[in-house]
């Protein structure tokens, strides 16, 4: 093979290389920076581009998609000198490829160190209990600080999440005992409050029952007094009638009055408790005589009523007819 053939092959190979260097295809989700003799000139978007070989070259290939980066576990001292292990995750996205390429070296390392430092600062200003219960507040504080610090690098930090906060084992056991004691305390308080409320309700019920019972007794006494008053009025009226009958000369009225009182006394004697038999007094014949008087009164009353009825039904005699 002659020298001209070798030179032709070399030139062909160099031409292929130059064509490959001139034609650039940027994939979707990336942006490439272009440098002219090592100096940044512009940024190539996704698609097909042509560059002059040797003069222009590709500088940095920047991923423009949102990226996730794990924050390794680290020991953090809280405000009350408790040591906890904290890890997390960071979501960020490059908005300016030129700044991300030339404003900071080792972009991911810089972001990671910045996040870890701000996590230690945020947790170090809180007590252990606050660090465990205010995770959202810690995430927000770290996010604001990191986003402001990375803004000159052409980045946007979207989210920072603490995945786990692990206190020491002995501290966890102590917190578990404390939580158990607190729950038992609350249970005892609730139980005592329940007993107290039950006693209050029971006392209120007894009070209401006593009031109702007193009102019932008061009403019963009022009714009984009214009944006695009416009975006294009836007794007085009956006595007045008997007195009028006696004044009119009716001796049987006296017998009726005495017999009624005698029978009431005898009834009370018979209804006495533990009374098995009743001794009849010798004056029982007086009672029988009084009863005879009562019967006589009833007989006279019935006779007078019958005479009155007969008089009312008697037909008048026929009037004499005049002769004519």
Secondary structure, DSSP 4 states (H G I P E B T S, - for coil): --HHHHHHHHHHHHHHHHHHHHEEEEPTTEEEEEEETTEEEEEEPSEEEE--TTTEEEEEEEE-S-EEEEEEEEEEE-TTS-EEEEEEEEEEEES-HHHHHHSSSSHHHHHHHHHHHHHHHHHHTS-HHHHHH-HHHHHHHHHHHHHHHHGGGTEEEEEEEEEEEEE-HHHHHHHHHHHHHHHHHHHHHHHHHHHHHHHHHHHHHHHHHHHHHHHHHHHHHHHHHHHHHHHHHHHHHHHHHHHHHHHTT-HHHHHHHHHHHHHHHHHHHHTSTT----PPPTTHHHHHHHHHHHHHHHHHHHHHHHHHHHHHHPPPPPPPPPP-
